[in-house]
Amino acid sequence: MRLLRQVKLGRTGPTLDEQLTLIWNNLRAILASAEMTVDNIVRLTSYLRDASFVEADQSARLAALGGRAIPTTAIVAQTLHEDWLVEIEVIAAA
């Protein structure tokens, strides 16, 4: 089992684009601490506060993954914190 290095994750911005950018930067940092990249992501679930966020979430995901298709689910739900517009859960395999 690999130990993850501590990663400075930052604070969320008020807009969906800022939050998506921070999320993907954080995911890259977390994966890098485990000697992985976004190429190791094999499954992704997005939790969106509003259905109108689907297109922006999809665009950010496709850009981050270089267009690589993976099993993906988007769920419209209340997030854990009211300022969070999106939460993303990934499964990565080495």
C-alpha positions, -999 to +999 in steps of 0.1 A: +000+000+000+014+034-009+012+063+015-001+095+001+019+126+005+001+156+021-014+177-007-024+213-003-058+214-019-069+251-018-102+268-012-132+266-035-142+296-057-177+309-060-183+299-097-188+265-112-158+270-135-135+279-106-148+249-086-143+225-116-107+238-121-099+234-084-114+199-083-094+187-113-062+203-100-068+186-067-074+153-084-042+155-104-023+164-072-038+135-052-032+110-080+004+123-084+010+117-047+001+080-054+023+080-085-007+080-108-023+104-133-058+110-146-051+081-170-056+059-140-091+071-134-115+042-144-148+055-130-162+090-122-194+102-105-203+139-104-228+153-079-242+186-092-264+211-073-282+219-105-290+200-137-279+230-158-243+223-147-241+190-167-226+205-199-198+224-180-190+193-159-188+172-190-166+197-208-142+199-178-141+161-175-134+156-212-107+182-212-091+168-180-091+132-194-079+143-229-112+131-244-108+095-230-141+079-223-147+063-189-179+051-172-195+083-158-226+091-138-239+126-131-264+130-102-283+161-093-283+164-055-278+187-026-240+189-019-226+186+016-218+223+018-241+250+003-212+268-014-202+236-033-217+235-067-202+202-077-185+172-060-166+146-079-159+110-069-133+091-088-120+055-088-085+051-100-065+019-105-028+015-107 
